[in-house]
Amino acid sequence: MTSLRKSFSSSLQGKQTERLLKESPSPSLARNHLLRLLERRNDKTISKIPAAELSTLFCLLGSSGFLSDVLIRQGKIWPELFLRQIRIEQKSRADHTKDLDPAVKNSVTFDEFCAALRRHKQREYLRIGARDLMASVTLDARSWESPVPASTLKGA
């Protein structure tokens, strides 16, 4: 726990973290993933997450190793990606196309294209998975989600 405490500027933040860890589906998993997120950056990146969104982050960290790894692999931009993804309710075909167009155009090789497509899919899994864990998102809103519609990829 001492390595976690170093990441917070006040004992209040440390106490809030402990509470959120205990409320997580798997406190030990959430703690391990949180430590991995924080070890990559010493500049207290978790402070970029608003208090209202912390419970979603800790729930995700304690629920899914895959989604946690998607965040961890983002390096220093993980807070921005996390916040952006949980705020997007739904994505249309046009939204996916807009996101994928630069990756398709900038891919010189097929392997580069496949890597860009995998990154996009992983970010979409993060968006859908995190929103699925949010108590404020209704079942109706969740049931209409699917990662990267196949129709988006027809022209790729």
Order of alpha helices (4+ residues) and beta strands (2+ residues): alpha-alpha-alpha-alpha-alpha-alpha-alpha-alpha-alpha-alpha
